[in-house]
């Protein structure tokens, strides 16, 4: 199928963003880097009944919600369909069925309105969320990515060029939070509940430091997660008293302090004077406080997305869509959903 190109490239295009990669159906409208509306309909409460996201339930929820959330975003932005210059949509990474709902809807809008389709990498969306906080922000900078599926430290050279300094070797940080939460009998999603419980405890439980012998900027959460599980099970089997709050505090410290340390080290090595971050784990108050303190101590500027733009949302998809629009990376109507995609597509222009 053909690629719909814009008649003219505008400096401040009006872009509709659509996100449906997991359990949030979201739509947002931006004009340039100015956010006009930001709407979400979530199925998280339904997913919590099953202890995690059920792909079929998520797909059906997206189908029910996508038209409503888009209409709401346009209405609250005061923008008519005829005023849109492009539509940006997540095409990966994520749950295939869920992605197809948003992608199909966006394709219909693109074809019907004859406006460009912008295919957005969900991971890149998390990285672009920082641009919504500081309209003057420009690379280069170091970015900490920490979400349910990805954990990495990235050197952002330009808006479209990246160098991955290190990433997780197994579990992602957010995934580890969910698994530890289950052991502590906390609801899904685990991150907010571990953070709340950790405030009642102290980081006194001995847990292994990650990356023994590995070094560099890579991370490993599998061993840390297993150590927490073994500690809890051993205490339970021996009938010994133990504090769930202390376990939560100890795990949170072990899981997040290393992210702060390596992010600052990456900035110093690359000579970057600015640090940004993105991903659902960045909604964690402990991590935000520790990262803010460490950057201030090192003399680094820190740009953090608002907490609501750390978890899945369409504002970040629209923000990344703007980058793709300005780079001329318009997607064909044959674009398909992908469960996993690299940080940079081979077809992208700089």
N, C-alpha and C positions, 0 to 999 in steps of 0.2 A: 504493500500500500504506500501511497505517496506521503511525503513529509510536507506539512503545511507551513509555509514560511510567512513571516510578517511582511506587510507592505513597507513598513519603515521600522527601524530600530529606535525605540524611544529611550530617553535617559531615565524616565521615571514611569515604567510600565505598570499597569494595574494587573496583578497576577492573582488568580485563585489557586490556593494550594489544597490538595486533598490527601489525607493520610488514612490508610486502612490496613497496616501491616500486621496488626495483632488484635487487641481487644478494644482499641479506641477508634471510633469513627469520627474524623475531624475535618474541618474545613476552615480556612482563613483567607483573608484578602489583604494584600499589601499594595501600596503605591510607592515604588522605589523601595527604600528600607523602612518606610513608615507603615506600621501595622494598623490596619483599619478595623479588623474584626478577627476573632479567634474563638471558634466554637468546637465543643467536643460532646459526643454522646458515647458513653462508655458502657461496656458489658462486663466490667470487672466484678461487679457484685454478683452477677450470675456465675462467672468463672470461679469465684471464690468458693462456691458450693462444691466444686469438684477438686479444689486444691491446686488449680492451675488452669491454663487456657486450653479449652477443648476446641480444636480447629473448626469442626462443623458448626458448633454453636456460635463461634465468633463470626464465621462467614454469613450465617443467617442473620445475625444481629447487624452486621454491616449492610446487608441488603435492605433491611427494614429502615435503617437510619440514614443512609447516605444522601438521599434526596432532601430529607428534612434538614440535615446539618448544613448542606450547601445553601439551601434557601435562607436559612437563618444567618449564615455568614454574610451573604450578599445583602440581606435586608439591614443587618446591623452596621454594615460598612457604608450603606447608602449608595451601593453600586448596582447598576442593572447589568444583565448578561451582555447587553450590547456594548458596554463600556470595558469589558475585559480585553486585555491584550494577549493573554496567554493563560493556559491552565497547566499547573505543575502537579504531578502525582507520584507517589511512591510506587515504584515497580519492583523493588527488592531492597534489602533482604527482608524476609518475613514468611508468614504462612501463605502458601500459594492461593488457597481458596479465598482468604481474606484480601490479599493483594489484588486479585482479579476483580473483586467488586469495585474497589475504588478506581482501578485502571480502566475498566470497561466504562464506568460512568464518565471519567475524564475524556476518554476517546470520543464518546458520544457528544460531549460538549465541544470538543475540538473540531470535530467534523461538522456538527450542526452550525456552529458559529464561525467556522473557517478561521480559527485562531490557532497559533502554534501549540503543540503538545510538548511539555517539558518532562522528561523522565528523570525522576530523582532517586538517587541512592539513599536509602534510609539512614545509613551510617553518616553520609555526608550531610544529611539534614541535621543531625545532632551537632555536627561541627559548625554548621552555619547559624545555629541558634544564637551564637554570641554576637552576630552582626545586628541582631534586633535590639541589643542592649546599648550598643555604641555605634551610631551611624558613621562615625569618623574612623572606625577600626579598619586597619589595613595590615596585611601580612608584611613581613614574616612574624610568626609567633609560635610558641609551643602550645599544643592542645592536648589536654587529658580527656580521653574518651572512656567513660565507664558506664556501662549499661547492662541489661540482662543478658545480652548475647555477645557483647564485645568489651574488651578492656585493652587499651593501647595508649602509648604516648607518641604523638605525631608532630613532626615539624612541618608546619604549614608555610611553604615557601611563597606561594601565590594563592589566589582564590581557587585555582584549579590544580595546583601542583603540591604534592605531599610526599614526605619521607616518613615511613613508619620506623621509629627508633626501637620500639619493642611492643610486644603484645602478649596476651595470655597464651600459655602453652597448653591449657586444658580448659577448666571452667572459667567463665567470666565472673567478675565481681558480683554483679546483680544476681546471677544464677546461684552463686554460693550463698548469698543472703537468703534467697528463697529456700534453699535446702536446709540451712541451719535453722531457719524459722520453723520449718516442719518438725525438726527434732525437738525444738523448744515448745511445740504445740501452739505456735502462733499462726494467725490466719494468713492467707495469701492476699496481696503480695507481701512478701516478708520484710522488705526494706524498712518501711515506716514503723512496723511493729517492733523490729529489733532496735531501731533507734530510740523509740519510746521506752522500751524495757531497759536499755543500756543506761539511761539517765538515772535509774534506780540502783545501779550496781557500780562496781569498781573493776578495773582491768587487772585483776589479780590471778586469774587462771593462767597457768603456764601453757602457752601455745607456741608451736614452731614458727620460726621466722621463715619467710618464703625465700625461694631462690638460692638455697645453699648450693654453692658450686656453680651456679648459673651466671650470676652477675648481669651486667648490661642493663637493659631496660625491659626485659621480659618479666612476666608474672606467672605464678602458678597458685591456683586456689584449691586444687584438688586435695593436696596434703593438709592444708589448713582446715578445710571442711571435714575431712576424715578424722582429724585430731579432735575436733569439737564433738563429732558423733561418738567417737570412742570414749571421750571423757564422760559424756552424759550417760552412755550405756553402762560404763563401768560403775559409776556412782549408783545408778539405779539397781544394778545386779547385786552390789554389795550392801544395799540398803543404807548407804551413807547419805548424810545431809549435803546438799549442794545448792547453790544460788543460781537460778535461771538468769537473774539480772546481771550477776557477775560474769556469767558465760557470755551473755549478749555484749556487755561492755568490753570484755577481753577480745571477743571475735571482731567486733567493730574496729577496735584499735589496731589489731593485727592486720585486718583486711585493708584498712584505709590509710594508715600512716605511711605504708610503703608507697602508695600512689602519690602522696604529697612529696615524699622524699625524692622519688625518681623524676617527678615532673620538674621540680626545681633544678635537679641535677642536669636534666636535659636542656633546660633554658640556659643554664650557665655554660654548658658545653657548646651550644650552638650560638651563643652570644645574643640570644633573643631577649629583648627587654619587656616583652609582653607575654602573658600566659592566659589562655582561654580554656574552657572546659565544656563538656556536653555529655548527655546521657542521663538516664534515670537515676543513677546512683548519686549524681551531683545534686539531687534534691535533699540529700542527707545533710542535716545541719552540722553534725560533727565534722564531716569532710569539708564543708564550705568554710567553717571556722578555722580548721587546721591549715587549709590551703591559703586562706587569706592571711593568716599570721606568718606562714612560711614565706610567701611572696613579699610581704611587707618587710620582713627581716632581710631578704635578699635584694631588696630594692627593685622588685619587679612589679609592673602594672598587671593587675588581675581583672579580667572581664568575665563575669559569671552570668549565664542566662538566668532569668527569673525561674523560680522553682517550677512553675507551671510549664515552662518551656524546656525543662530537663526531661520530663517524661514525654511519651509520644504525643505529638501535636502537629497540626497542619501549618502553624506559623513558621516552623523551622523548614518545612517542605517548600513553602512559598519562598523563603529566604534563599534556599539553595536553588530554587527555580530561577530566581533573579540572576544568580551567578551564571547558570547555564544559558539563560536568555542573552546576557551580555556577551557571553563567549560564543554565541551562535550555535550552541549544541541543541538543535531542535530534533525531537524524536519522531520517527515515522509512526503512522497509525497501526503498523504491524507490531509495534513494541509489545513484548510479552512479559509476564511476571516471572521473577526468578527468586528462588528461595535463598540463594546465596550469590553475592556479586562482589567483585574486588572494589577496593577504594576508588580506583580510577579505571574507567572503561577505555578500551583500546581505541574507540571511535571518537573520543573527546578531543576537542581543540583546546589549546592553551589560551 
